[in-house]
Amino acid sequence: MSSSPTVSASHLALTRARAIRFVVLLGLVSLLADTTYEGARSIAGPYLALLGAGGTVVGVVSGFGELIGYSLRLVSGYLSDRTRRYWALTLTGYAINLLAVPLLALADRWELAAALLIAERLGKALRTPARDAMLSYATRETGRGWGFGLHEAMDQIGAVAGPVIVTLVIAARADYPAAFAVLAIPAVLALTVLLTARRLYPRPQDLEPTTPELRPAGFPRAYWLYLAAVALVAAGYADFPLIAFHFEKTGSVPGPWIPLLYAVAMGVDALAALLFGRWFDRVGLRILMLVALLSALFAPLVFLGGFAAALAGMALWGIGMGAQESILRAAVGNMVARERRGSAYGIFNTGYGLFWFLGSALMGVLYDVSLPGLIAFSVAAQLASIPLFFAVARRMSGPL
């Protein structure tokens, strides 16, 4: 009888170690994947402009890509819950997501480039709910804020590396297609690591102990209120292609420096994900009120200031993105029972993407009509999320 606690403790330690290794493996996949498609996104705005697109086109294409990328997650999330084929959905999605990027090297019209950028988002839509559900199983033992934060931090290492690689290629060859072609290397490596993770962890749901659920089987009211707050954040967040288009058009940031500013934002994103992820595990959703307050300040800095203001604005933009890609996802895992988590992530991402599209399209139009109007909308939408996050935090008993 005296050995039982020791055996139990050893089993828990082994389970936690396996969960951490799984998070790190998926983090490495995201690192390589982000090197690929964030490198491409760092020059997507200027590339579309080079091929003849205007500000409205850049805003609509960016927003529509996000709309497709997020709305289809409703379907893929439902499928992951119904079929439990997490790996099939994840592998297929990553293949589409990553292989669309090097094909941009062949685009000679903005319409073709736009189609490939949307295809890249489509692949991400297919794989994200299943991958997030798998992460939610593993992070039960590590702390969801920390686990999703670690994954996001590794993800953003790739988001820094991609723009840096693109910058070096463009500096050496002054050639956008060459930069897209080079990104085929991390794309292939990401798929290789993903296949390795699939072989080592064929049933990732086993990483979460099957303890009795204290949460309701459906979606609690706090979840829907939470989605409303997230929708406001998404609507008010300018996508980087529009910001890069502004830098290129006004000359506030020299062309070769644009992807480097994106890399700075991604570096801040990684640090913010780790820091706020840990705080989330301690204090819950209240930390998102602080994040929303800070990130609301990015728009006036990037759209009205010179280089120094743009740099500060991109740092605040990165803080907001770090929270959105880590804490927002972690909270869903804590709100919803494991059997409905794929669908919960699908609905969450669909709502986020719908309002990202509406906000991006509106800001694209506002950019061509009234830059102060764009800034006012961005700031107001993000600040409006704060009382909703406060209301959700009050509904939950203790830290989420």
N, C-alpha and C positions, 0 to 999 in steps of 0.2 A: 504493500500500500504506500510506503514511503517514497517509492520510486516514481509514482504516478505524476506528481508535480514536475519532477525533473524531465520525464518523457514529454509531458505536455509543453513545458517551456522549450525543450529542444525542437519539438515539432513546430511551434510558433516561430522560433528563430529561423528554422529552415524555410518555412512558408514565406516569412518576411524577406529572406535573402533571395528566394526565387522571384518574388514580386519585384524587388528592386532591380534584379537583372533584366526582368522583362521590360520594366519602365525604361531602363537604360538602352536596351536594344531598340525599342520603338523610338526612343529619343534619337538614337544614331540614324535610324531611317529618316526621321524628320529633319535632322541636321543635313543629310545629303540631299533630301528632297527640296528643302528650302534653299539650299545652295543653287539648285536648278531653277525653280520657278520664281524665287524672290530675286535672283539675279536677272531673270527676264523681266519681271515687273518693274525693276528699278529703272529700266530704259523703255518700258512699254509706251509711256506718254510721249516722250520725244520721238520714238520710232514711228508711232501713229502720225505725229505731226509731220515727220519727214516724208511719210507716204501720202500726205495731203489731207489729213483729218483736221477738223477744227475743235475748238474747246467743247462745244456741245456734243460732238461725236465722241471725244475722249471721255467726257463725263457719263454719257449714256452707255458706251461700250463697257466702261469699267463697272458701272452700276448693274447693267444687264448681265455681265459675267457673274457678278456676285449674286444676282437674283436667281439665275440658273443654278449656280453653284450651291446655293442654300435651299432653294425650294425643292430640289430633287432629294435633299436629305430627308425630307418627310417620307418619301417612298423608301429610300435605302434604310432609314432607321426602322421603319415598319418591317421591312424584309429581314433585317438582322434579328429582330425579336421573334418573328414567325419561324424563320428557318434555322437560326443559331449558326448560320454559315458566315461567321465573322471574317474568317480568313479569305474566303472566296471573294466577298465584296471588297475587302481591303486591298487584296492583290490586284484585282481588276481595276479598281479606282486609281491606284497608284500608277499602274501601267499607262492608262490614258492621261492622267495628270502630268506625268513626267515626259512622255514621249512627244507630247504636243510642243514642248519648248524648243528642242533643236530643229523641228520642222519650220519654226519661224524664220530660220535662216533662208528658206526658199520663198518667203512671201515677197511679192513685188507690188502688191496693192494693199491699201489699208483695210479693205473688206476681207481679204484672205487672212491678214494678220489678226484682225478682230475675231474672225471665226476660230482661229487657233487659240487665242487667248480665252475665248469662251469655252472651248473644248477642254482646256487645262482646268478651268473652274468646274466643269462637269465631272471630270475624273475625281477631283477633290470632293465633290458632293457625294459621289458613290461610296467613297471609302471612309469618310470622316465619322459618321455615327457608329459604324461597326468598330472602328479603331478606338473611339472615345469610350464606348461601352467596355471594350477590353481593358483600357486603361483604368476605368472606374473599378473593375474587379481587382486589379493589382494594387491600386492605391488605397483600398480599404485598410490594408495592413501598414502602409507607410504614412498615412495622413494624406487626404485628398488634395489639400492645398499645396503641400510640399511635393507630392507626386506629380500633379499636373504642372506645378511650377518648374520642377526639374525638367520635365518633358519640354515645356515651353522654352526654358533656357537653352537646352541643347538645340531645339528647333531654331532659335534665333542666332546661335553661333553660325548655323548655315545661312541664315538670312543676312548676316554680316559678310560671310565669306563670298556669297554669290555676287553682290554688287561690287566687292573689291576685285574679284576675278574679271567681271565685266569691265570695270574701269581700266584695269591693266591691259586687257585685250584692245579696247577702244583707243587707249593712249598709244599702244604699239602699232595698231593698224588702221585706226580711224574707220572701223568697219563694224557696223551693227550685226550683219549676218554672221561674221566670224565669231562674235561674242556669243550668239545663240548656239552656234555649232559646238563650241567648247563645252557648253553646259550639258552635252550628251554624256560626258564622263561621270559626273556625280549622279546623273539619272540612272545609269546602269549600275553603279555601286549601291545606290539606295535599294533597287530591286533585288540585288544579291543579298543584302543584309536582311531584307524583309523575308525572303525565302528561308534564310537560316532561322529566323525567329519562328516562322511557321513550323519548321521541323522540330525545334526544341520545345515549343509550347503549343501543341495541337489543340488543347482545350483551355484557353485562358480563363474561362469562367470558373474553373476549379481553383483559381488563386484567391477567390473570395470565399471565406467560410460560409457554409449554409446555415447561418443562425436564424432563429425566428425573426421575421420582419415586424418592426413596431410601426412602420409607416403604412398608410392606406395603400391598397392595391392600385388605385387610380392616381390621378394627378391632384394634389392638394391645391386649395385656393391660393396659397402663397406662391405656388409655381406660376400661375397665370398672372398674378400681380408682378412677379419677378420678370416675366416675359415683357410686360408693358414697359418696365424700366429699361430693360435691355433694348427694346425697340427704339426708345428715345435716344439712347447712346449711339446705336447704329445709324440712325437717321442723321445725326449731327456730325458724324465722323467723315471728313473728307478723305477720299481714297488717294493714295500716293500718286497715281498717274496724273490726276488733276493738279496736285501740288507741283509735281515735276514739270507739267505743262506750263504752269505759272512761272516757275523759275526760269525755264527756257525762254518764254515769251518776253519777260520783263528784264532778263539779265541780272536779276538780284543775286542769283547764284550762277557762277560760270558753268558752262555745259559739262566739262569733265568732272566737276565737283558734285553734280547732282546725285549720281549713284552713291558717292561717299557719304553724303548727308543721310541717304536712306540707310546706309550701313551703320551710321551713328545711332539712328533711331532704333535699329534692330538690336544694337548692343545695349542700349538703355532698356529696351523691351525685355531682353534676357535677364538683366539684373532686377528689373521691376517684378518679373514673374517669380523669381526666387524669394525676394523680400516680401512682396505682398502675399505670396502663397503661404509663407510661414505665418504671417500675421493673420491670414484668413483662418488657419487652423486654430488660432488662439482667440480671436475676437469675432469671427464670423463676417457676415455681409456688411457690417458697418464700415469696414475698410473701403468698400466700393464708393461710399459717399466722398471720401477724401480723394480717391482716384478721379472721380467725375469732376470734382472741383478743379483739380490740377490740369486735367486734359482739356477742359473747356477753354483754357487760355491759349491753346496752340494756334487757332485760326487767325486771330489778329496779328500774331507774330510772323507766321509764314506768309500771309497774304499782303501785309502792309509794310513789313520791315525790310532792311537790307540783309546782308549776309549774316551778321551776328544775331539779329533777331530770328532769321530763318533757322539758324543752328539751334537756338534756344527753343524755338517752336517745335522743331523736329524731335528734340529731347522729350518735351512734354507729350507730343504725339506718340512717341515710343512708350512712355509710361502707361498711357491709356491702352495701347495695343497689348502690352504685356499683361495687364489685368484682364482684358477681354479674352485673350487666348488661354488664360490659366484659371483665374478665380471664377469667371463666369461659367466655365465648363465644370469646375470642381463642385460648385454649388448645386448643379443639376443632379450630380451623383448622390448628393446627400439628401435631396428632397424626394426622390422617386425610388420606389422598390426596384430591385434588380431585374425582375421579369419584364418591366416596362421601360427599362433604361434606354434601349435603342430607340424606341419611339419617342421618348422624352427628349433625347438629343436631336432626333430628326425634327420634331416640332420646334424646339428651341432654335436650331440653326435655320429653319425655314423662316420663322418670324424675324430673326436677326437679318437674314439675307433680303427679305422683302423690304424691310425698312431701310436697309443699307442701299438697295437699288433706288427706292423712292427719294431718299436723301441725296444720293450721288447724282441722280438725274436732275433734281431740282437745283443742286449746287452747280452743276454744269451749265444749266440755263442761266442761273443767277450770275455766274462768272462772266458771261457775255453781256449781261444787262446791268448788273449792279454788284460790284465787289463788296461794298459795305453791307448790302443785303445778304450776301452769302455768309459773311462773318457773323452777322447778327443771328441768322438762323442756326448756324453751327453751335454758337455759344449757348443760345436759349434752349435748344433741344437737349444738350448734355446737362445743363443745370436743372432742367425739369425732371431729370431722372432721380435726383437726390432724394426728394421726399418719398418717392416710391420705394427706393432701396431702404429708406428708414422704416417705412410701413411694413415691408417684408421682414426686416430684421426683428421688429416687434412681434410679429406673428409667430416667429420661430422660437422655440424654447431652448435657450442657450445658443452657443456658436453653431453655425450650420456645418 
